[in-house]
Amino acid sequence: MKRSAVVLAGALLSTAFFFGKPSIQFDRLEHDFGEVPENSEQSCRFSFHNAGSATLIIERVGSG
């Protein structure tokens, strides 16, 4: 019984290692432009990286 529990734990840990998940991490989540003059163009960059152990695939990007 004890041996099968050790084998099962090893299998679960190896599965978690090989089938890890991506995890996106941003440097910040929002930006305040303050008062914006009418008809002016504004932009902002958000830096991010993959903090997970699998390939991160970005399928859609949008604004909230």
Backbone bond lengths (Angstrom), bond angles and torsions (degrees), N, CA, C in turn:
res aa  C-N    CA-C-N  psi(-1)  N-CA   C-N-CA  omega(-1)  CA-C   N-CA-C  phi
1 M - - - 1.458 - - 1.529 110.98 -
2 K 1.340 115.11 -46.58 1.461 119.47 -179.13 1.529 110.88 -64.39
3 R 1.349 115.65 -39.43 1.466 119.75 -179.42 1.529 110.95 -64.89
4 S 1.324 117.65 -41.47 1.464 120.34 -179.66 1.533 110.73 -67.32
5 A 1.315 118.58 -31.57 1.462 120.89 176.53 1.522 110.52 -67.97
6 V 1.329 117.19 -37.47 1.461 121.38 178.47 1.528 110.00 -68.39
7 V 1.329 117.04 -41.67 1.465 121.29 178.56 1.528 110.04 -63.76
8 L 1.329 116.50 -43.98 1.471 120.82 178.70 1.530 110.99 -62.19
9 A 1.315 118.02 -44.14 1.469 121.43 178.54 1.523 110.70 -61.74
10 G 1.323 117.23 -41.87 1.468 120.92 178.26 1.513 111.71 -63.55
11 A 1.316 116.89 -40.74 1.463 121.00 178.87 1.527 110.82 -64.42
12 L 1.316 116.70 -42.67 1.470 119.95 179.62 1.521 111.55 -65.29
13 L 1.309 117.61 -41.54 1.472 120.70 179.60 1.517 111.34 -66.60
14 S 1.330 118.05 -40.94 1.457 119.77 179.18 1.517 110.95 -68.26
15 T 1.323 118.10 -35.75 1.464 121.68 176.37 1.522 110.16 -63.72
16 A 1.317 117.30 -43.02 1.466 120.75 178.65 1.527 110.75 -63.76
17 F 1.327 117.22 -35.29 1.463 120.41 179.76 1.527 110.91 -69.43
18 F 1.322 117.38 -46.53 1.462 120.90 -175.86 1.525 113.12 -77.87
19 F 1.298 117.68 -26.78 1.458 121.47 -178.57 1.521 109.57 -115.84
20 G 1.316 116.86 50.79 1.454 122.12 179.44 1.517 111.44 -64.51
21 K 1.290 116.21 173.44 1.461 121.44 -178.62 1.524 109.99 -116.36
22 P 1.339 116.76 148.59 1.460 119.33 172.14 1.526 109.64 -75.34
23 S 1.295 116.89 155.58 1.462 121.62 178.56 1.524 108.22 -148.10
24 I 1.325 116.91 112.48 1.464 120.37 -178.54 1.531 108.92 -83.67
25 Q 1.316 116.17 136.47 1.461 121.20 179.36 1.530 108.32 -131.57
26 F 1.339 116.26 122.72 1.460 122.81 -178.75 1.523 110.74 -97.44
27 D 1.338 116.02 152.56 1.461 120.00 175.55 1.533 110.79 -72.41
28 R 1.331 117.32 -26.92 1.470 123.60 175.21 1.521 107.52 -160.31
29 L 1.320 116.96 161.49 1.461 120.80 -174.92 1.524 113.99 -111.20
30 E 1.315 117.96 -11.94 1.462 119.61 178.28 1.516 110.84 -150.00
31 H 1.333 115.42 163.88 1.460 121.91 -179.77 1.522 108.30 -143.36
32 D 1.316 116.85 133.87 1.465 121.61 178.99 1.523 108.25 -102.90
33 F 1.327 116.97 115.27 1.463 121.50 178.58 1.528 112.15 -79.81
34 G 1.303 117.23 -9.32 1.464 119.61 -177.11 1.519 109.59 70.45
35 E 1.324 116.21 -148.90 1.463 119.52 176.82 1.513 109.28 -80.51
36 V 1.317 115.67 128.59 1.458 121.70 -177.37 1.525 108.57 -112.54
37 P 1.334 117.56 123.14 1.459 119.86 177.76 1.531 111.03 -61.92
38 E 1.313 116.35 146.38 1.458 121.86 179.86 1.530 110.54 -59.87
39 N 1.315 116.45 142.05 1.469 124.28 178.62 1.534 113.58 62.09
40 S 1.310 117.68 25.65 1.469 120.00 177.19 1.527 108.52 -103.32
41 E 1.315 115.63 153.91 1.457 120.97 179.56 1.513 109.12 -100.13
42 Q 1.315 116.99 130.93 1.459 122.51 -179.73 1.522 108.76 -124.65
43 S 1.312 116.79 151.10 1.460 120.15 175.46 1.525 109.38 -147.37
44 C 1.313 114.96 162.20 1.458 121.31 179.82 1.529 107.55 -155.69
45 R 1.319 117.51 141.82 1.466 121.97 177.71 1.525 109.45 -109.39
46 F 1.306 114.07 140.71 1.455 121.18 174.66 1.527 107.51 -118.30
47 S 1.307 116.25 118.10 1.462 120.68 178.35 1.525 109.39 -86.67
48 F 1.327 116.03 144.09 1.454 121.00 178.53 1.525 109.32 -148.48
49 H 1.322 114.92 164.96 1.461 120.63 174.21 1.527 109.16 -149.94
50 N 1.307 115.48 163.93 1.447 121.76 178.36 1.521 108.30 -86.83
51 A 1.320 117.11 111.22 1.458 121.67 179.64 1.527 111.22 -94.05
52 G 1.331 117.40 2.70 1.461 121.56 -179.59 1.514 112.06 -94.66
53 S 1.326 114.63 -172.23 1.459 119.82 -176.39 1.528 113.11 -108.93
54 A 1.333 117.78 1.99 1.462 121.65 177.32 1.526 108.93 -119.26
55 T 1.324 116.32 166.53 1.462 121.59 -179.49 1.525 110.41 -64.43
56 L 1.323 115.71 131.17 1.468 121.84 177.86 1.516 108.55 -91.68
57 I 1.322 117.00 123.50 1.457 122.59 177.85 1.516 108.79 -115.78
58 I 1.326 116.91 119.87 1.465 122.05 179.66 1.525 107.46 -95.64
59 E 1.314 116.85 115.55 1.460 121.36 -175.43 1.519 113.14 -97.82
60 R 1.326 117.95 -31.60 1.467 121.20 -179.62 1.530 109.89 -143.03
61 V 1.307 115.05 147.43 1.469 121.77 176.03 1.507 107.53 -132.22
62 G 1.321 117.33 137.32 1.463 120.53 179.17 1.510 110.66 -155.84
63 S 1.303 115.11 171.96 1.466 120.28 177.17 1.512 108.74 -108.04
64 G 1.296 115.36 154.60 1.473 119.09 -176.13 1.451 109.07 -107.31
